[in-house]
Amino acid sequence: MDLALLRTFVTVHRAGSFTRAAALLGLSQPAVTSQIRTLERQLGRPLFLRQARGVTATTIADELAHKAAPHLDALVEIAEAGLGEEFAIRTLHLAGPPEFTAERALPALTALTRDDGQSIALRTSFGTAEETLEGLAAGHHDLAIATARPRGALHTATPLCDEEHVLAAAPRLAARIGRGMLLHRDAAPSLEKFPVVEVHESLPLVSRYWAAVFDSRPAVSATVVVPDLRAVLACVIAGAGLAVLPRYLCEENLERGEIVALLDPPVPPLRTYFLVVRTGTLAMPHIARAHEWLLRAAVDWS
């Protein structure tokens, strides 16, 4: 059986789409379709059923993928590594949200860039969860940090850590709000009288906080919108408004009294980060090493 046909088959099986598989393989969609049809003729069985969006694997396809994929992944790793190049520096393409990647992931991965015979070169991209996962699927990234667990067999996701969210404001604004009256569930209307700083017009962080703490939707629009939580923090310190911030990002500012936590809910709102790879690529040592390194580092990210 032609290995090229098997490689195309495994890619379609993981991607769940001829179009996405074609992008990953650098082929045209008709070429991918032709290769799958050739393989189906050789096997005498259908492998995929076309759906409105993508394709669904048949039971024979699932069985073939289970048997063939590990061996194909191993062959790809041998081909990419090259014989006699075990000490070559491999490049890891990492993608994730700008603040978390800059503050958490990159410092943790710095040790892997040292000249110890197993060094990894890093290339980093920032983006939303949707952009990051699309880039991973298209082969632009090797490893992604996302705030949403991807669906389908194309990606493999591992929970990395939880991020606690804090509703904060500058001390002067906190005094105006009156922290004492914010300790009950009816505090939302009082808070909504004050300016809000957010990363997007849709208020993603404020909406998540309101749903978790007040069981409601915020009846407010943002006064300042800036697509970087570090800039949101700077605006809050300057007194531009209240905001929902990850505790890891603002912990030192809270300790110095530059900002004040407005509420202390019994169960603070959390957001989970996931470490995501294309299924099968953890067979590649440089990806597996970075993946394991981040999981170990995350144990101390509390």
Secondary structure, 3 states (H helix, E strand, C coil): CCHHHHHHHHHHHHHCCHHHHHHHHCCCHHHHHHHHHHHHHHHCCCCEEECCCCEEECHHHHHHHHHHHHHHHHHHHHHHHCCCCCCCCEEEEEEECHHHHHHHHHHHHHHHHCCCCCCEEEEEEECCHHHHHHHHHCCCCCEEEECCCCCCCCEEEEEEEEEEEEEEECHHHHHHHCHHHHCCHHHHHHHCCCCEEECCCCCHHHHHHHHHHCCCCCCCCCCEECCCHHHHHHHHHCCCCEEEEEHHHHHHHHHCCCCEECCCCCCCCEEEEEEEEECCHHHCHHHHHHHHHHHHHHCCCC
